[in-house]
């Protein structure tokens, strides 16, 4: 089976991403985009579902790894009885083609590496035709199946039982370069990549991008790495921000809570945009707004909660029965059925993010403000409609309190746009709708007897999404209603010092099985603690959750406190952007 989720590091060229295990195996890679069919899919099955493994032949080799500075050049150091070597893995940025480079550098003595290549295009449904296309001096292996092809250069490989294997030996001071390039099968084999230039250009680009990060405070390295992850999940051309690099990594080991996160959620992308804006990245704000205008252009009635990377609307959920699933968690899904849901909070998140862009000085484009006015009209038309909520429940729609607050936030940002930025709009109407929503929420979304906000109207349950109410300005963090809500969240949803989203035992989500503490929720609680003056609790929880990142600073969606393992799709944009917000909240509180 695949390695533990926390054993993976990510490579990215801002078009797609690869996951590399601590043992030197690329077990997940979709080419040429994040959401393309997998070429290496061992993450969701076995090596027979595709992988590219490179590690010392010595089975007792010891390994350590790190990113080379602020970027995604992964350095893995291998120590064997015979010597020491380092592998530098990178997906080059800026060459506008899908390349993966694995450079082996001898440091001490002599180390023999074993290479194994198993190419499985189209989610392991296409066994490619393999042919040798190079020379003894410059070996090249070409794999072709249907529309896909790739070429592997740098070392000779021989066929062995539906795999290609070989060895590469380096001594101190020697370098061996292995390169893989995907290309459409109807085109000629591309020229070899300039490896030296690729490393230099890629490292310089990531370094320059990271140098633009505006942050000074505790957990600086975690904030920088998190912002880098958010950029690594942002498509260079379209501006679409995917929620994670993977599909179907389980929320419940062995269970069926397995979803495809390789798409652009308006909610997650909006929250990511806010995090980037708050740290000086206005160019990304402009690019994302252009993506938004293109994606939801047309009738507001047709707006979706998520889209493909270029704004594709058809994301039909399907099951791949040829994959056993990660550690047996099935089914493996591609596409996402939540695209059909109505989630009333989404427009609010979009309006909040676009307001942040205005405050940061991003000028409204020709179509941006008309689009926002149309979205507010859509929200008004659906103002009384129950929804599936932020957690995309697959049970019956409800009047979720968080969703109702985000409706309020949508109109509130419309009012601000008119009052503070001089935009034309229906000021009195939007103000009246804000007042209407506030009166409704204060009455139906708050349990006076128990002293806390509730998950949905008529319920006594609580939901970690209620922590977002102060974040959007609905109430202050030290509002007695929020303090009562936090106390109830701590009582009912805290487990081993981490916060669950909601109680799955309440059957609100209509799904079998259970799940683990949701990392973003614990970061939201850090922000709440800081805002309400519980600084010691805020710092303690922040240290605890940041300490769950793996050795290269990555976070998945959830954490299993019993097995001490990452759970869910990885790396998770929502976890990383929540980390950034929590760190910012600690800085803001310390500056008061």
C-alpha positions in Angstrom: 0.0 0.0 0.0 1.0 3.7 -0.3 3.0 5.4 2.4 1.3 7.3 5.3 -0.2 10.6 4.0 2.2 12.6 6.2 5.1 11.0 4.4 4.5 12.8 1.2 6.0 16.1 0.0 4.6 18.1 -2.9 6.2 19.3 -6.1 4.5 21.9 -8.2 4.9 23.8 -11.5 1.7 25.8 -10.9 -0.1 23.6 -13.5 -0.1 20.3 -11.7 1.5 18.7 -8.6 3.3 15.5 -7.7 3.4 13.7 -4.4 6.8 12.2 -3.4 7.1 9.8 -0.5 9.8 9.7 2.0 11.0 6.5 0.3 11.6 8.3 -3.0 8.4 7.2 -4.8 6.3 9.6 -6.9 2.9 8.0 -6.1 0.6 10.7 -7.4 0.9 12.8 -10.5 -1.8 13.9 -12.9 -0.7 15.3 -16.3 -0.9 17.9 -17.5 -3.2 19.6 -14.9 -4.1 19.0 -11.3 -7.4 17.5 -12.3 -6.2 15.4 -15.3 -6.3 11.6 -15.1 -3.5 10.2 -13.1 -0.3 8.9 -14.6 1.1 7.7 -11.3 -1.7 6.6 -9.0 -0.1 4.2 -6.4 -1.4 6.6 -3.7 -4.8 5.1 -4.2 -3.8 1.5 -4.7 -0.5 -0.3 -5.2 2.6 0.2 -7.4 0.6 -1.5 -10.2 -1.5 1.7 -10.4 1.6 3.7 -11.4 4.6 5.1 -9.7 8.2 6.4 -10.3 10.5 5.1 -7.6 14.1 6.2 -7.1 16.0 5.1 -3.9 19.2 3.4 -3.0 19.4 -0.3 -3.6 20.5 -0.7 0.0 17.3 -1.5 1.8 18.8 -0.1 5.0 19.5 3.3 3.6 18.6 6.2 6.0 16.9 9.2 4.7 16.1 12.8 5.6 14.7 15.6 3.5 13.9 19.3 3.3 12.9 21.9 0.8 15.8 23.9 -0.6 14.8 27.3 0.9 11.5 28.9 0.1 10.3 26.9 -2.8 9.5 23.4 -4.0 12.9 21.9 -4.8 12.9 18.8 -2.6 16.2 17.6 -1.3 16.4 14.0 0.0 19.6 12.9 1.6 20.3 9.2 1.6 23.0 7.6 3.8 24.1 4.0 3.1 26.9 1.8 4.3 28.8 2.6 1.1 28.2 6.3 0.8 26.0 9.3 0.9 24.0 10.9 -2.0 21.3 13.5 -2.4 18.3 13.5 -4.8 16.9 16.9 -5.9 13.3 16.6 -7.2 11.7 19.5 -9.0 8.9 20.3 -11.4 10.4 23.2 -13.4 8.4 26.5 -13.3 8.1 28.6 -16.5 8.9 26.1 -19.2 5.2 25.7 -19.9 5.4 21.9 -20.3 5.0 19.1 -17.7 8.5 18.1 -16.7 9.8 16.2 -13.6 13.5 16.3 -12.9 15.3 14.0 -10.4 19.0 14.9 -10.0 21.2 12.5 -8.1 24.4 14.0 -6.6 27.1 11.8 -5.0 28.4 13.3 -1.7 30.5 10.6 -0.1 31.7 7.2 -1.2 29.5 5.4 -3.8 25.8 4.8 -3.8 23.8 2.6 -6.2 20.2 3.7 -6.8 17.4 1.5 -8.1 14.8 3.1 -10.4 11.4 1.6 -11.1 9.0 3.2 -13.6 5.4 2.0 -13.9 3.4 4.3 -16.2 -0.4 3.9 -15.9 -2.3 6.6 -17.9 -5.9 7.5 -17.5 -6.3 6.5 -13.8 -4.5 3.2 -14.3 -6.9 2.2 -17.0 -4.4 2.4 -19.9 -1.3 0.2 -20.0 1.0 2.1 -22.4 3.1 0.9 -25.3 6.7 1.3 -24.3 9.6 1.7 -26.7 13.2 2.6 -26.6 13.9 5.8 -28.5 17.4 6.8 -27.4 21.0 5.5 -27.7 23.3 3.8 -25.3 24.9 7.1 -24.6 21.6 9.0 -24.3 18.9 6.5 -23.3 15.2 7.5 -23.7 12.1 5.4 -23.0 8.8 6.5 -24.5 5.4 5.5 -23.2 2.2 6.0 -25.3 -1.5 5.3 -24.8 -4.3 7.1 -26.4 -3.8 10.9 -26.1 -1.0 10.6 -23.6 2.7 10.1 -24.0 5.8 10.7 -21.9 9.6 10.3 -22.4 12.0 9.4 -19.6 15.6 10.2 -20.2 18.9 9.8 -18.3 19.4 6.1 -17.5 18.8 2.8 -19.3 15.7 0.8 -18.1 14.7 -2.7 -19.0 11.2 -4.3 -19.0 10.3 -6.5 -16.1 6.8 -7.7 -15.5 4.9 -4.5 -16.7 7.5 -2.3 -15.1 10.8 -0.8 -16.3 13.8 -1.0 -13.9 17.4 -0.1 -13.8 20.2 1.2 -11.6 22.2 4.4 -11.4 25.5 4.6 -9.5 27.1 7.9 -8.4 30.3 8.5 -6.5 31.3 11.6 -4.6 31.2 14.6 -6.9 29.2 12.9 -9.7 25.8 13.9 -10.9 23.2 11.9 -12.8 20.0 13.6 -14.1 16.7 11.7 -14.8 14.0 13.6 -16.6 10.4 12.9 -17.4 8.3 14.9 -19.8 4.7 14.5 -20.7 3.4 15.4 -24.2 0.3 14.9 -26.3 0.9 11.6 -28.1 0.1 13.1 -31.6 3.1 15.4 -31.3 6.8 14.7 -31.7 8.9 13.8 -28.7 10.0 17.1 -27.1 13.6 18.1 -26.8 15.5 17.3 -23.5 15.0 19.8 -20.7 18.0 22.0 -19.8 18.4 20.7 -16.3 20.8 23.3 -14.9 18.6 26.2 -16.2 15.5 24.5 -14.9 16.8 24.3 -11.4 18.2 27.9 -11.5 15.0 29.4 -12.9 12.6 27.5 -10.7 14.5 28.2 -7.5 14.8 31.9 -8.4 11.1 32.3 -9.2 9.9 30.7 -5.9 12.5 32.7 -4.0 11.4 35.9 -5.6 7.7 35.1 -4.9 8.4 34.3 -1.2 10.4 37.5 -0.8 7.2 39.4 -1.5 5.5 37.9 1.6 4.6 40.5 4.2 4.7 38.9 7.6 6.7 39.4 10.8 5.7 37.5 13.8 5.5 34.1 15.5 5.3 31.0 13.3 6.9 32.9 10.4 8.3 29.8 8.7 4.9 28.1 8.9 3.1 31.1 7.4 5.6 31.4 4.5 5.3 27.7 3.8 1.5 27.9 3.9 1.4 30.8 1.5 3.8 28.9 -0.8 1.5 25.9 -0.7 -1.5 28.2 -1.6 0.5 29.5 -4.6 1.5 25.9 -5.6 -2.2 25.1 -5.8 -2.9 28.1 -8.0 -3.0 27.4 -11.8 -0.5 29.8 -13.5 -2.6 30.4 -16.6 -6.2 30.5 -15.3 -5.8 31.7 -11.8 -8.0 28.9 -10.5 -7.0 27.7 -6.9 -7.6 24.0 -6.3 -8.7 22.9 -2.8 -6.0 20.1 -2.7 -3.7 18.2 -5.0 -5.5 14.8 -4.5 -8.7 12.9 -4.7 -10.2 10.3 -2.4 -7.7 10.4 0.5 -10.1 9.3 3.2 -11.6 11.3 6.0 -12.3 8.0 7.7 -9.7 5.2 7.2 -11.3 2.3 5.5 -14.5 4.2 5.0 -16.4 5.9 2.1 -15.9 9.6 3.0 -13.6 10.1 0.0 -14.0 13.1 -2.2 -12.2 14.7 -5.2 -10.7 18.1 -4.1 -8.9 19.0 -7.4 -11.3 21.7 -8.3 -11.9 25.4 -7.5 -14.4 26.0 -4.7 -15.6 29.6 -4.7 -15.5 29.5 -0.9 -11.9 28.1 -0.5 -10.6 30.2 -3.4 -12.1 33.3 -1.8 -10.6 32.6 1.6 -7.3 31.9 -0.1 -7.5 35.2 -1.9 -8.1 37.0 1.4 -4.9 35.4 2.8 -2.8 36.3 -0.2 -4.1 39.9 -0.2 -3.4 40.4 3.5 0.2 39.5 2.7 0.8 41.8 -0.2 -0.2 39.7 -3.2 -2.6 42.0 -5.1 -1.6 40.6 -8.5 -3.1 37.2 -7.6 -6.2 39.0 -6.5 -6.6 40.5 -10.0 -5.9 37.2 -11.7 -8.4 35.3 -9.5 -11.1 38.0 -10.0 -10.7 37.5 -13.8 -11.1 33.8 -13.2 -14.3 34.4 -11.2 -15.8 36.7 -13.9 -15.1 34.1 -16.6 -16.3 31.1 -14.5 -19.7 32.5 -13.4 -20.4 34.6 -16.4 -24.0 34.3 -17.5 -27.1 34.1 -15.5 -26.5 34.3 -11.7 -29.1 31.6 -11.4 -26.6 29.2 -12.9 -23.8 29.9 -10.4 -22.1 26.8 -8.9 -20.3 26.4 -5.7 -17.2 25.0 -7.6 -15.8 24.8 -11.0 -13.0 23.2 -13.0 -9.6 24.9 -13.1 -10.5 26.9 -16.2 -14.1 27.4 -15.1 -15.5 24.1 -16.4 -19.0 23.5 -15.1 -19.4 19.7 -15.6 -17.8 17.9 -12.7 -19.9 14.8 -12.7 -19.0 12.5 -9.8 -17.9 9.0 -10.8 -16.4 6.0 -9.1 -13.2 4.2 -10.2 -13.6 0.6 -9.3 -10.2 -0.4 -10.6 -8.6 1.4 -7.5 -8.9 -0.3 -4.1 -8.6 3.1 -2.5 -6.0 4.4 0.0 -5.5 1.7 2.6 -8.8 0.2 1.4 -10.9 3.3 1.7 -13.4 3.0 -1.2 -14.9 4.1 -3.4 -12.3 6.2 -5.2 -14.1 9.2 -6.8 -13.4 11.6 -9.6 -15.6 14.6 -10.0 -17.7 15.9 -7.1 -21.4 15.6 -6.7 -21.5 18.6 -4.4 -21.3 20.7 -7.5 -25.1 20.3 -7.7 -25.7 21.6 -4.2 -27.0 24.9 -3.1 -24.7 26.4 -0.5 -26.0 29.7 0.6 -22.8 30.9 2.2 -20.7 30.9 -1.0 -21.7 34.3 -2.4 -21.0 35.8 1.0 -17.4 34.5 0.9 -17.0 35.9 -2.6 -18.3 39.3 -1.6 -16.1 39.4 1.4 -13.0 38.5 -0.6 -13.8 41.1 -3.3 -14.3 43.7 -0.6 -10.9 42.9 0.8 -9.5 43.4 -2.7 -11.1 46.9 -2.9 -9.7 47.8 0.5 -6.3 46.7 -0.7 -6.5 49.1 -3.6 -7.4 46.7 -6.4 -9.4 48.6 -9.0 -12.8 47.2 -10.0 -12.7 45.8 -13.5 -15.3 46.6 -16.2 -17.4 43.6 -15.3 -16.5 43.0 -11.6 -18.9 45.3 -9.9 -21.9 44.5 -12.2 -21.2 40.8 -11.5 -21.3 41.5 -7.7 -24.6 43.4 -8.1 -26.1 40.5 -10.0 -24.9 38.0 -7.4 -26.6 40.0 -4.7 -29.8 39.8 -6.7 -29.4 36.0 -6.8 -28.9 35.9 -3.1 -32.1 37.9 -2.5 -34.1 35.7 -4.8 -33.0 32.7 -2.8 -33.0 34.3 0.6 -35.6 31.9 2.1 -34.0 28.7 0.7 -32.5 26.0 2.9 -29.1 24.8 1.9 -26.4 22.1 2.2 -24.0 24.4 4.2 -20.3 24.9 4.3 -19.6 21.2 5.0 -21.6 20.1 1.9 -23.9 17.7 3.8 -25.5 15.0 1.8 -28.5 14.9 4.1 -31.6 17.1 4.0 -30.9 20.9 3.4 -31.3 23.1 6.5 -31.2 26.7 7.5 -27.6 26.6 8.7 -26.7 29.6 10.9 -23.3 30.1 9.3 -25.0 30.2 5.9 -27.5 32.7 7.0 -24.7 34.9 8.4 -22.9 34.7 5.1 -26.1 36.0 3.4 -25.9 38.9 5.8 -22.2 39.4 5.0 -23.0 39.5 1.2 -25.4 42.4 1.6 -23.1 44.0 4.2 -20.3 44.1 1.7 -22.7 45.5 -0.9 -23.5 48.3 1.5 -19.8 49.0 2.2 -19.1 49.1 -1.5 -21.6 51.9 -1.9 -20.9 53.8 1.3 -17.2 53.5 1.4 -16.1 53.1 -2.2 -18.7 55.1 -4.1 -20.0 52.1 -6.1 -23.5 52.4 -7.6 -26.1 50.1 -5.9 -29.3 49.6 -4.1 -28.1 51.0 -0.7 -31.4 51.2 1.1 -32.6 47.8 -0.1 -29.4 46.1 0.9 -29.4 47.8 4.3 -32.9 46.6 4.8 -31.9 43.1 3.9 -29.0 43.2 6.3 -31.3 44.3 9.1 -33.8 41.5 8.1 -31.1 38.8 8.2 -29.7 40.0 11.5 -33.1 40.0 13.2 -33.7 36.5 11.8 -30.3 35.1 12.9 -30.5 36.7 16.4 -33.9 35.0 16.9 -33.5 31.6 15.2 -29.8 31.1 15.1 -29.2 31.7 18.8 -30.4 29.5 21.6 -31.3 32.0 24.4 -31.8 29.2 27.0 -28.5 27.5 26.3 -26.5 30.7 25.6 -24.9 29.7 22.3 -25.4 30.0 18.5 -26.7 26.8 17.0 -25.7 24.8 13.9 -29.1 25.3 12.2 -32.5 26.7 13.0 -34.4 24.5 15.4 -31.3 22.5 16.4 -29.4 22.4 19.7 -26.2 21.2 18.0 -23.1 23.4 17.5 -20.8 23.6 14.5 -17.2 24.9 14.2 -18.3 27.1 11.3 -19.9 29.3 13.9 -16.3 30.5 14.7 -16.4 32.4 11.4 -19.1 34.8 12.6 -16.6 37.2 14.2 -14.3 36.8 11.2 -16.9 38.4 8.8 -17.9 41.0 11.3 -21.3 39.7 12.4 -20.3 40.0 16.1 -17.2 40.6 18.2 -15.1 37.7 19.4 -15.9 38.7 23.0 -19.6 39.0 22.4 -21.2 37.0 25.2 -23.0 34.9 22.6 -19.7 33.9 21.0 -18.2 33.1 24.4 -21.1 30.8 25.1 -20.7 29.2 21.7 -17.0 28.6 22.2 -17.7 27.0 25.6 -20.2 24.7 23.9 -17.8 23.9 21.1 -15.1 23.0 23.6 -17.5 20.8 25.5 -18.9 18.9 22.6 -16.5 19.0 19.7 -13.0 19.1 21.3 -11.1 15.8 21.2 -7.5 15.5 22.5 -7.1 19.2 22.2 -8.3 19.5 18.6 -11.7 20.6 17.2 -14.2 18.6 15.1 -16.4 20.3 12.5 -19.6 18.9 14.0 -21.0 15.8 15.6 -21.3 13.1 12.8 -23.4 11.1 15.3 -26.2 13.7 14.9 -26.7 12.3 11.3 -26.7 15.9 9.9 -24.5 14.9 7.0 -26.4 11.8 5.9 -23.2 9.7 5.6 -22.0 6.5 7.2 -18.9 6.4 9.3 -17.2 9.2 11.2 -14.3 11.6 10.8 -11.4 13.2 12.7 -10.6 16.7 14.0 -10.6 19.2 11.1 -7.4 21.2 11.2 -8.9 24.4 9.8 -11.4 24.5 12.7 -8.7 24.4 15.3 -6.9 27.3 13.6 -10.3 29.2 13.6 -10.4 28.6 17.3 -6.9 30.0 17.7 -8.2 33.2 16.0 -11.2 33.3 18.3 -9.1 32.8 21.4 -6.8 35.7 20.3 -9.7 37.9 19.5 -11.4 37.3 22.9 -8.2 37.8 24.9 -7.4 34.2 25.7 -3.8 34.6 24.5 -2.3 31.7 26.4 -4.9 29.3 25.1 -4.4 30.8 21.6 -0.6 30.3 21.6 -0.9 26.8 23.1 -3.4 25.6 20.5 -1.4 27.3 17.7 1.7 25.5 18.7 -0.2 22.2 19.0 -1.7 22.4 15.5 1.3 23.7 13.8 3.2 20.8 15.3 1.1 18.4 13.3 2.7 19.6 10.0 4.9 17.0 8.5 8.7 17.3 8.1 8.4 19.6 5.1 5.6 21.8 6.6 2.5 20.3 4.9 -0.9 19.8 6.4 -3.7 17.6 5.2 -7.4 18.1 5.9 -7.8 16.3 9.3 -5.7 14.5 11.9 -6.2 11.2 13.6 -5.3 11.8 17.2 -5.2 8.1 18.1 -3.0 6.9 15.2 -1.2 10.2 15.0 -1.7 10.4 11.3 -2.7 12.9 8.7 -6.2 12.2 7.2 -7.9 13.5 4.1 -6.7 15.2 0.9 -3.3 16.8 1.0 -1.9 19.4 1.0 -5.2 21.1 2.0 -5.6 24.7 1.0 -8.1 25.4 3.8 -5.8 24.1 6.5 -2.9 26.3 5.3 -4.9 29.5 4.8 -6.5 29.0 8.3 -3.0 28.7 9.7 -2.1 32.0 8.1 -5.2 33.7 9.5 -4.5 32.4 12.9 -0.9 33.6 12.9 -2.1 37.0 11.7 -4.6 37.1 14.6 -1.8 36.5 17.1 0.3 39.3 15.6 -2.7 41.7 15.6 -3.5 40.9 19.3 0.2 41.4 20.4 0.2 44.8 18.7 -2.7 46.2 20.6 
